[in-house]
Amino acid sequence: MLTLDTDSLHFKQNVAQTYADLVYGGKWFTPLRESLEAFMEKVSAFTTGTVRLALYKGNIVIAGRKSPYSLYLKDLASFGASSYDHADATGFINLYGLPAMVASLVHGKK
C-alpha cells in the first residue's frame, strides 16, 4: 500500500486471487500463471522497506512502515500549508466526472 498507486494495488489484489486459485487447482505450469507471475514481479519492483509490528495478546498490528519508494509525501497529504493547490481539484473533478456527465446527456438526464 505504501509503494503502489491505487489502480496498481487494486489490480494486484485481483491478480493475487486468480494466482492463488491457479496454484490451488494445480495449474502451476500454465501460461496464465507464468504471465501473472511476470505482472507481480513488475508491479512489485519498488516494493521494499521495513515494517514495524506490535504484538499484543496473540494479535499483530502494523505500527509503522518505511520505504525509500514510498508514494506518501507528507507535504502533499497535508491539508495545512503545502505545495498542493486545492484549486487543481476543480479541473480533476470535471475531468474525472466527464464520462458520467456524457452518459447523463445521452440518456436524457440533466
C-alpha positions, 0 to 999 in steps of 0.5 A, spaced: 500 500 500 505 504 501 509 503 494 503 502 489 498 507 486 491 505 487 489 502 480 496 498 481 494 495 488 487 494 486 489 490 480 494 486 484 489 484 489 485 481 483 491 478 480 493 475 487 486 471 487 486 468 480 494 466 482 492 463 488 486 459 485 491 457 479 496 454 484 490 451 488 487 447 482 494 445 480 495 449 474 502 451 476 505 450 469 500 454 465 501 460 461 496 464 465 500 463 471 507 464 468 504 471 465 501 473 472 507 471 475 511 476 470 505 482 472 507 481 480 514 481 479 513 488 475 508 491 479 512 489 485 519 492 483 519 498 488 516 494 493 521 494 499 522 497 506 521 495 513 515 494 517 514 495 524 509 490 528 506 490 535 504 484 538 499 484 543 495 478 546 496 473 540 494 479 535 499 483 530 498 490 528 502 494 523 505 500 527 509 503 522 512 502 515 518 505 511 520 505 504 525 509 500 519 508 494 514 510 498 508 514 494 506 518 501 509 525 501 507 528 507 507 535 504 502 533 499 497 529 504 497 535 508 491 539 508 495 545 512 500 549 508 503 545 502 505 545 495 498 542 493 493 547 490 486 545 492 484 549 486 487 543 481 481 539 484 476 543 480 479 541 473 480 533 476 473 533 478 470 535 471 475 531 468 474 525 472 466 526 472 466 527 464 464 520 462 458 520 467 456 527 465 456 524 457 452 518 459 447 523 463 446 527 456 445 521 452 440 518 456 436 524 457 438 526 464 440 533 466 
